Amino acid sequence: MKTIVVASLNPVKAEAVLGGFQRAFPEKPFVVEPVAVHSGVDDQPMTDAQTCTGARNRAERARTRLPEADYWVGVEGGCDYLEGEMVAFAWVQVLAADGCSGRARSAMFRLPGEVQRLIENGMELGEADDVVFGKENSKQKSGAVGLLTGDAVTRKTLYEQAVILALAPFKNPDLYA
């Protein structure tokens, strides 16, 4: 059984990481261990680079906290602007005990104007979603993407795909040596 430390206590992130590993490596058994670590970036990262840094910091800090694991994964959701409109996405960083690493970004999607305004006024995306959609704790459920797509894509499925993409170097070690 391989242990994956997920650098978050958010159950959606843990489920997405486990699902991504299981889809990428269906023949291997995994167990996930969530751990709380700080990203080292703003609570609501507002650039692609800051979001990527947050994912990397989370994975590295998780490795420091629980060094006996097989993998450490940081997932960081963030926002940025594309042609004046705010978009949301996530970065995933995977580190392994053997020194291999991988990272990938999820798909991005445009946020509604009211959500954008609330974020620009200092709210985190999850809080802004709860206000605009009249929900509670949506970031531990389907997230903004789920609310906007009627759960055709959820926060879990969005992150899971990025986890799988970050595992490409693990599936093709000769190509990434």
Backbone hydrogen bonds, N-H to C=O, Kabsch-Sander energy under -0.5 kcal/mol:
donor,donor_aa,acceptor,acceptor_aa,energy
2,K,29,P,-2.4
4,I,31,V,-2.9
5,V,3,T,-0.5
5,V,71,Y,-2.9
6,V,4,I,-0.6
6,V,33,E,-1.5
7,A,5,V,-0.6
7,A,73,V,-2.9
8,S,6,V,-2.3
14,A,10,N,-1.8
15,E,11,P,-2.6
16,A,12,V,-2.3
17,V,13,K,-2.5
18,L,14,A,-2.5
19,G,15,E,-2.7
20,G,16,A,-2.5
21,F,17,V,-2.4
22,Q,18,L,-2.6
23,R,19,G,-2.2
24,A,20,G,-2.3
25,F,21,F,-2.7
28,K,25,F,-1.9
31,V,2,K,-2.3
33,E,4,I,-2.8
35,V,6,V,-2.3
37,V,35,V,-0.6
51,T,47,T,-2.1
52,C,48,D,-2.3
53,T,49,A,-2.4
54,G,50,Q,-2.2
55,A,51,T,-1.9
56,R,52,C,-2.2
57,N,53,T,-3.0
58,R,54,G,-2.3
59,A,55,A,-2.2
60,E,56,R,-2.6
61,R,57,N,-2.7
62,A,58,R,-2.3
63,R,59,A,-2.0
64,T,60,E,-1.8
65,R,61,R,-2.2
66,L,62,A,-2.8
69,A,66,L,-1.2
70,D,3,T,-1.8
71,Y,3,T,-1.9
72,W,95,L,-2.4
73,V,5,V,-2.9
74,G,93,Q,-2.4
76,E,91,W,-2.6
78,G,89,F,-2.9
79,C,45,P,-2.1
80,D,87,V,-1.8
82,L,85,E,-3.0
85,E,82,L,-1.8
87,V,80,D,-2.8
88,A,109,F,-2.5
89,F,78,G,-2.0
91,W,76,E,-2.6
92,V,104,A,-2.7
93,Q,74,G,-2.6
94,V,102,G,-3.4
95,L,72,W,-2.7
96,A,100,C,-1.9
97,A,70,D,-2.5
99,G,96,A,-2.0
102,G,94,V,-2.3
104,A,92,V,-1.9
106,S,90,A,-3.1
109,F,88,A,-1.8
111,L,86,M,-2.8
116,Q,112,P,-2.5
117,R,113,G,-2.6
118,L,114,E,-2.1
119,I,115,V,-2.3
120,E,116,Q,-2.7
121,N,117,R,-1.1
122,G,119,I,-2.1
123,M,118,L,-2.2
128,A,124,E,-2.5
129,D,125,L,-2.7
130,D,126,G,-2.0
131,V,127,E,-2.1
132,V,128,A,-2.7
133,F,129,D,-3.0
134,G,130,D,-1.0
135,K,130,D,-1.1
140,Q,137,N,-1.6
141,K,138,S,-1.9
143,G,138,S,-2.0
146,G,142,S,-1.4
147,L,143,G,-2.4
148,L,144,A,-2.5
149,T,145,V,-1.6
150,G,146,G,-0.8
151,D,146,G,-2.4
152,A,149,T,-1.1
155,R,142,S,-1.3
158,L,154,T,-2.7
159,Y,155,R,-2.4
160,E,156,K,-2.8
161,Q,157,T,-1.8
162,A,158,L,-1.3
163,V,159,Y,-2.3
164,I,160,E,-2.3
165,L,161,Q,-2.3
166,A,162,A,-2.3
167,L,163,V,-1.1
167,L,164,I,-0.6
168,A,165,L,-1.4
170,F,167,L,-0.9
171,K,167,L,-1.6
172,N,168,A,-1.6
175,L,172,N,-1.2
176,Y,172,N,-1.0
